[in-house]
Amino acid sequence: MATVRFFAAAAEAAATDGTALDAATIGDLRARLVARYGAEFERILNRCSLLVNGTRATDDAVPLAGSDAVDVLPPFAGG
């Protein structure tokens, strides 16, 4: 199972800071997260960056292994 960590608004929408899920790809992971956490989470997820083991995953076809760590990062503001 991939370990998924939520930050900021994503953690708030999911009402947790993380979970573990079986998913074959980033696209599969997105679908499973939306099914679990609902429409408000989906709205936020669509604006988030996903990092797999510290590397940004921009393609839903990126494969996931059970040992992978995925960070869900909403846009941050600041200076």
N, C-alpha and C positions, 0 to 999 in steps of 0.2 A: 504494500500500500504506500502510495506517495503521501508524504507529510505536507499539509497545506497550512500556511500561516497567513492570517489576515491582519492588515494594519489599518489604522484610522477609520475612515467611513466604512470600509469593507468589514472590519471587525464589528463595528456598531450594527450594521445591517444584518450580519449573520448572528449577532448576539453571542459571539465566541471569538477567541483569538486564534483558533485553529481546529483542524480536523485531519483525519486520514481517510483517503479514498483510493479504491482501485480504479484506474483509468489508463487506457492504452495511449491516448494522445492528449495534447492540450485542449483540443476541441471537445473530446470526450469528457475531460475534467470540467470544462466550462458547463456543459450540459448537465452533468451530475450535480454540480454546485447549485445551478439554478433550480433544478428539481428539488433539492434539499432545502434551499433557503428562500426561494420565491422571487416574485417580480421586483420588489424593491432592491434586493441584492443584485438581480440581473441588471437593473439600471446603473448601479454603481460599478459592477463588474465590467460592463461595456466601456467604461472610461479608465479602467485600471491597466497597469502594466503587470505582466506575469514574468517572474524570474524563476528559471529552473536551475537549481544549484548555482545561483548567482548570475546566470546569463539570461538576458532578456529573450523571451520566446514570443516572436511576432507572428508565427504561423501556427494555425490550429493543427497542422499535421505533425508538429514536433512530438516525437515519441516520449513516453514516460516509463520509467522503471519503478519498481516497488521501493527502491532505496532513494528515489529523488525527493528533493525538498523544493516546494513551489511557494513563492512569496507573492501575495496579491497586494499590490501597492497602488492606491488611488493617487491621482495627481497631487503634488505638494506645492504649496505656495510659499514664498519667502524670498529672502534676499541676502 
